[in-house]
Amino acid sequence: MSHGPLMIDLAGTALTADERARLKHPLVGGAILFTRNYRDPEQLAALCAEIHALRDPPLLIAIDHEGGRVQRCREGFTRLPAMRRLGEWWDKSPRAAVEAARMLGYLLASELRACGVDLSLTPVLDLDWGKSRVIGDRAFHRDPHAVAELAGALVAGMNEAGMAACGKHFPGHGGVAADSHHEIPVDPRRLDELAEDLSPFRALAGRLGALMPAHVIYPQVDDRPAGFSPVWLRLLREEIGFDGVIFSDDLSMAGASVAGDILARVEAAWRAGCDMLLVCNAPEAAEEVLERWQPEPQPERAARIARLLPRQAALSRAALEKELAWQAGRSIARRIEGELPAPGKA
């Protein structure tokens, strides 16, 4: 069975009978995990193994695991710094900051893969304009060159651990104050005024396995949020040349309400060009979509999703802890978080 276009979530730390049935539905292509789905590494590994065993090829398992305040797995995982901390390091020593980003990328991805998670929805490529409440310290920097260099290094480290990366939130969420989880943000800038925001996406398009558009309206370009906009997604495909998976952001968020009810949202994102559609924190809505939505099969979209599955075997946690790359990444994370003294200090 090929990968369907829906990614749905789970209620707790183990699958229910209803969730198993939903995950087996042909419209489903993956599962996304949240903090409520995590207790410890052993539980997570068992949950991922059960999800993977339900289908052949296995469903894609994703998680938002960026660092800082967006890190779903904590107990038993290395605490990762907010990406702004790397940007602060860049201001002092760009080369060292880039190397640190690569090591953190390996650490981030390898710890998740040891438990069976296939994809982290990171890095954030939004610029830190000092306006966005929801982005804030999740952004690397205000300078698009710094963002591209640091995020590119993080992606390289993730790739070394066998994990693809998903950049977000195209074409840039950093210029608006509103939080799309609760509001419909509007960015009034023209396309030419968004050039800096677009720069990291252009720079990294060929190195990212996936991208996620923002639930933001840019009325000078289109009156629809980017994830529902054929204009924006055509620019992403045709002008920028991105050929990976386009994820919608969560279609249950307030920022998606402009498209209508859940069926209208799913259809609008699908027609605009999103390959994988997230329906989270609303099991009744997910059930409604599975019962009522009947899209035409598009094998090329399913093939893109399949490419996100890791191609190399993951190391166990025990084997990982013997790896110099993991040890280096953990040391960097702990030093940034203040758990270890800086070099040359007692």
N, C-alpha and C positions, 0 to 999 in steps of 0.2 A: 504494500500500500504506500503510495507516494505521500509526501507531506502536504497537508491541507494548509489553508491560509490563516487559520485562527490560532492564536496563542492565548491560553486561558490559565487561570490561577487555581489555587487549592486552598482549602479552609484551614488545615492544620499540619501536623508533623507526620501524618500517615494518610494514605489514600482511603477514601470511603468507597463504597460500592458504586454510588452515583458518579463519583469522579473517575473511577476506572472506566465506566461506560462512556462518559463524555470524552475522555482521552482516546478512546478507541474509535470515535466518530471520524469518518473520512475527511470532514472539514477541518479537523484539528491537526496542526503540525508541530505544536510545541506546548510547553508548560513554563510559566514564569513563577519564580519563587520569591517570597517576601520574608520578613523577619518572623512572622507567625509560623512559617514552615521550617524553622531551624531551632534545634535544641542543642545539638553537639555534632561533631564531625561524623561519628558513627551513625547517628540517626539520619543525617543528611545523605550519607553514602547509601544506606538501605533504601531511603525514599527514591533517590535517583536510579538505583538499580531496578527498583520495581517499575518506575515509569519507563525506563528504557526497554524493559522486558515485554511491555505491552504491545509493541509494534515492531515491524521489520520493513524498512529501516527504522531505527529508533527515533522517537520524538526528540526534538531539540529542547534542551533544558536551559533556560536563561535566568539571569538574576541581575538586579542593579547592585553592583558591588564596586563603587568608585573609590571609596576612601572617605575619611572625615565623617560627616553626618549621614552619608549615604553608603552604609556598609551593612548588608543584611545579616551576615554571619560574623559573630564577634567572639563568643566564648569558644576557645580552641583554635581560633584563627589569629593571625597577626593583625594588630590594629594598624590600619593604614592611615596616613595623614591626608588631610584635605589637599587637593591639588594646588591651591593657592600657595601652600608652603613651598612647593617646587618653584613656583613663580618668584617668590621672595628670594630663593636661593639663586635663581637665574640672574637676578639683579646684581648679585655679588660675584658669581662665578658661573657663567653660562655653560661652559664645558662640563663642570662637575655636576650641575643640575641636570643636564641631559643624560649623563651616565647614571645618575641616581634614578631618574625616571625610568630608564630601561630596566634597572634592577628591580624597581618596584613593580613594573609590569610583569616581570617573570614571577615575582612573589605572589602577586594578586592572582594571576591565572593558574599557577601551579597548585596553589592551595585549593582553589575551587575544583580543578580537574582531579585532584586526588580524591575528592568526594563524589565525582561523577557529574559535576555541572559542566555544560558544554560552552557556554557563552556568557560573558559579563557585558551588560549594556553600558559600556564606557569606551572611550573617554568623552567627557564634555568638551566641546570645541567652541563654546560660546565665549565671547570676549567679556572681560570683567569691566563693564562700563560704570560700575558702582551704582546701578539702578535696580537691578533685579533681586527681589527678595528670595525667590526660589533658586536662583543660580548662585549668587554670592560667592563663597569660598570654594564652590565646586569648580569654578573656572580657574585655569592656570594663570592667566595674566590678561592685561589690557592690550598688550602688543601682539598683533596677529602672528608675527614671525616667532615670538617666544612660544605662543600657543602651539603653532605647527611643529616647532622643534621638540618641545617637551612632550606633546601628545604623540608625535611620531616615534619618539624613543619609548614611551610607554607601550605603544602598539607593537614595536619591535620586540620588547620583552615578553609581551603576551604571546606573540607568534612563536617565540623560542620555546615557550611552554606548551605549544600546540593548540592555542586558542586564537580564534579570530576576534576582531574588535568591532564595536558598533559606535560610531561617532554620533553625537547629538548636540544641539537640536537645530537642524538645518532650517533656514539659512542663518540662524543666530537668534537666541532668546535673550541675550544679555542687555539689549537696549530698551527693554520695557520693564516697568516696575511690577505689573500685575502677575499673579501666580496662576498659571493655566489650570492648576488643580481645582481652583475655586472661582476663577473669572475667565473672561475672554480677552486676552491681551491684544492690543492694537499698537503696531509700530508704524508711525506715519512717514517714515523715511522712504525716499525714492530708491530705485534699484541701484543707481550709481552711488548713493549715500550708504548703501549696505556693502560696499566693496570690501572694506576691512573685515566685516563679520564673515563674509563669504570666503575670505582668503584661506583660512585653515582647512575648510572643506575642499577647496580646489587643490590645495597642496597635498592632502592626504587621501583624496578620492581613490587613487589606485592602490592604496595599501590597507583600506578598510574592507572588511567582509560585509559590513552593514552600515546603514545610516538611518537615523530617526528624525523626521521633520518635527518642527515645533507646532504646538497648538496656538499659533500666533497669526493674526491677520496683518498683512502688509498691504493696505488698501491702494497704495500707489502702483502695486504690481498686480494684485488680484484681491477680490473681496471675500475670498475664502481662506480659512487657515491653511498654512503650508501643506499640512498632511492631507487636506482635501482638495488641493489645488493642482490640476493638470498643468497649469502654467509653471509652477515652481518645480514639479517633479519632472516635467519635460526639460526644463533648464538643467536639472541635476543629471538626467540621463544623457541628453544630447549635447549640451554645451560643455558641461564639466566632465562628461564621459564616465560617470559612475555606473558600474555594471553589477554591483553586489545587491544584497537584499535591502529593500526599503521597508522598515518597520513603521507602522503607525505608532504614535504615542497612545496611551491608554484611552480608549474610546468611551470610557465611563466618566472621564474628567469633565469638569464644567467647560473647559476650553473647547471641547468637542460638541457642545450642545447646539451650536449654531447650525449643525447639519441635520438636526431633528432627533427622532427616537433612535434606539440602538440599531435597528435594521437600516435606517437611512444613513446613519454614521458609517456602518460597515460597508454599505454599498458605495457611499461617496468616496471613502478612502480607497476601496478596491478599484473603482473606476478611475480615480485620479492617478493610480499607479503604485500604491502600496502593495507589497508582496505578502507581508505578515501583519495581521491585524490583532492588536491587543485588546482583550475585553477582560478587565480586572475588577475585583472587589464588587462584583454584581453577578452572582451565580444565576439568578433568574434571567438576567439579560443574556448571559452566555447560552443558557438553555433555549431561550427564544430564538436566538440566531441559529443554533444548531437545528432547530425544528423547522424554521421558516425560510432561511436563506438558501438559495439554489444558484450559485454562480456557475458560469461555464468553466469547465476545467481548463487550466492553462499550465501545461507541463513545464514550460520554461521558467515559470515562477517557482514551481515545486523544486525544480533542479537547482535554482539559486539557493533556496533554503537548505537543501541537502548538502551544499558545499560548505555550510557553516559547521557541520559536524566535524569534530576533531579527526584527523587522519593518523595521528601517532598515539601510541598507548600512553596513558598517564602513569606517573610514578605514584606509588603508595606514599602515605605520609611518612612512614618509617624510612623509606628510601629517599624521599625528598629531603628530610632533615640531614642527610649525609651529603647533599649536594652543595658545592661551594656557591653556586648561583643563588640558591634559596637562602643560605646563611648570610650572604652579602646583602641580599634584599631585606632580610629581616633586620640586620644590623642598621641599615639605612633608615628603615621605618621607625625603629626604636629610637634612633638618634634624633630624627626629626620630631618625634613625639615627646622628646625630653626624657626618655627612659634610660638613655646612655649619655655620658659626657661627650662633647665634641672632641675631635682629635686634638691632642696637645693640652687638654684640660684634665685636671684631676677629677 
